[in-house]
Amino acid sequence: MNDRTDSGGHGQGPAARLQHLFEGHRLTPTQRRIAHCMVRRAADVPFLSSVELAELAGVSQPSVTRFAVALGFDGYPALRRHLREVAPTEPATTTEANEYQQAVEAEIANLRHLADLLADPEPVERAGRLLAASQPLLVLGLRAAASQAYGFSYFAAKVHPDVRLLDEGGTMLADRIDTAVRAGATTLLCFALPRHPREVVDALAYARSAGLTVVSVADSAFAPVAKHSDLLLPAAVGTGLAFDTACAPMLLGRVLLEAMCDGLPQAQARLDAFDVRAAERGLFVE
């Protein structure tokens, strides 16, 4: 997980080790694309040639070589040797599967990568404290990420005293940020998924200029929102179908809810009160 005030900890899985390897390096957009591809294919990367990695990332083979040098290695072979030494594993086996099964398997791999990153819980715990302390709490998500922001806000409102959802863009977005800051907001939680709207990047830049701490859930630590985030928590999306799938970002949102509840002393009491009211109203069919 990428944190501007990096604690130095990282998970034990191959995806987490790769993520840690890239931290602190100023990478070009092409290099960020290679890094993102390597994280998503963490189990396979130590066994890929530079040509194979270039094809997977959609870049040229010399770009892969320059990427390895940017990380401090003599070339790609040295980088691959390093990966084999620090993360010994067997290459993933391939099986005959249709495109729908492949999409499910890719999502399972994304969830495993998320589990690797969560081996170090400190970034999520820190995020939970920031979210709990912000009253009101702003939650931003536009276009593809709007459903993630809405889902988080729906549950967060049951335990947090003041959650304000920002799921529509336009000229009013900055006004709503200003209003929340005047009311005492200190943190904005952003869900950022591809394709990344320029409006989200602009909104985060504005939020930080207004004094808000920005916590982002994004598909990659190299997403466009990274430079405007104080704490970025990556969760990959699946790209095997016509439209991206976002199981890992959704699960990470629920993990953040859990961490936020730990920072809200009245969370359980609010949940209990909601259950009583729901029963009185016959809200749910049991």
DACORQUI-V318549 format. One record per backbone hydrogen bond with DSSP energy under -1.0 kcal/mol. NH is the residue of the N-H (numbers start at 1). CO is the residue of the C=O. E is the energy in kcal/mol with one decimal. If there is no record, write none. Layout:
BEGIN
((NH	CO	E) (NH	CO	E))
END
This chain:
BEGIN
((2	232	-1.2) (4	230	-1.8) (17	13	-2.1) (18	14	-2.3) (19	15	-2.4) (20	16	-2.2) (21	17	-1.8) (22	18	-1.6) (23	19	-1.1) (25	22	-1.6) (32	28	-2.7) (33	29	-1.8) (34	30	-1.8) (35	31	-2.6) (36	32	-2.6) (37	33	-2.2) (38	34	-2.4) (39	35	-2.2) (40	36	-2.1) (41	37	-1.7) (42	39	-1.2) (44	41	-1.2) (45	41	-2.1) (47	44	-2.4) (48	45	-1.8) (53	49	-2.5) (54	50	-2.2) (55	51	-2.2) (56	52	-2.1) (57	53	-2.4) (58	54	-1.3) (59	54	-2.4) (64	60	-1.2) (65	61	-1.7) (66	62	-2.6) (67	63	-2.0) (68	64	-2.1) (69	65	-2.0) (70	66	-2.2) (71	67	-1.2) (72	69	-1.7) (73	68	-2.1) (79	75	-1.6) (80	76	-2.9) (81	77	-2.4) (82	78	-2.1) (83	79	-2.2) (84	80	-2.1) (85	81	-1.8) (86	82	-2.5) (87	83	-1.9) (102	98	-2.4) (103	99	-1.7) (104	100	-1.8) (105	101	-2.7) (106	102	-2.3) (107	103	-1.7) (108	104	-2.3) (109	105	-2.2) (110	106	-2.1) (111	107	-2.2) (112	108	-2.1) (113	109	-2.2) (114	110	-2.1) (115	111	-2.3) (116	112	-2.1) (117	113	-2.1) (118	114	-2.1) (119	116	-1.3) (120	117	-1.3) (125	121	-2.7) (126	122	-2.9) (127	123	-2.4) (128	124	-2.6) (129	125	-1.9) (130	126	-2.1) (131	127	-2.6) (132	128	-2.4) (133	129	-1.9) (137	162	-2.8) (138	187	-1.5) (139	164	-2.4) (140	189	-3.3) (141	166	-2.3) (145	142	-2.1) (146	143	-1.9) (149	145	-2.1) (150	146	-2.6) (151	147	-2.6) (152	148	-2.2) (153	149	-2.5) (154	150	-2.7) (155	151	-1.6) (156	152	-2.9) (157	153	-2.2) (158	155	-1.5) (159	156	-1.7) (160	156	-3.1) (164	137	-3.2) (166	139	-3.5) (173	170	-1.5) (176	172	-2.4) (177	173	-1.8) (178	174	-2.5) (179	175	-2.4) (180	176	-2.0) (181	177	-2.3) (182	178	-2.4) (183	179	-1.4) (184	181	-1.2) (185	180	-2.7) (188	213	-2.7) (189	138	-3.1) (190	215	-3.1) (191	140	-2.9) (192	217	-3.0) (201	197	-1.3) (202	198	-2.5) (203	199	-2.3) (204	200	-2.3) (205	201	-2.1) (206	202	-2.2) (207	203	-2.6) (208	204	-2.4) (209	205	-1.8) (210	206	-1.5) (211	208	-1.4) (212	207	-2.4) (213	186	-2.8) (215	188	-2.7) (216	231	-2.7) (217	190	-3.2) (218	233	-1.4) (223	220	-1.6) (226	223	-2.2) (228	225	-1.4) (229	226	-1.7) (230	214	-1.9) (231	214	-1.7) (232	2	-2.8) (233	216	-3.3) (235	218	-2.7) (238	245	-2.7) (245	238	-1.9) (250	246	-1.7) (251	247	-2.5) (252	248	-2.6) (253	249	-1.9) (254	250	-1.6) (255	251	-2.2) (256	252	-2.3) (257	253	-1.8) (258	254	-2.1) (259	255	-2.3) (260	256	-2.6) (261	257	-2.5) (262	258	-1.5) (263	260	-1.3) (264	261	-1.6) (267	264	-2.1) (270	266	-2.5) (271	267	-2.2) (272	268	-2.6) (273	269	-2.3) (274	270	-2.2) (275	271	-2.3) (276	272	-1.9) (277	273	-2.2) (278	274	-2.9) (279	275	-2.1) (280	276	-2.2) (281	277	-2.0) (283	278	-2.7))
END
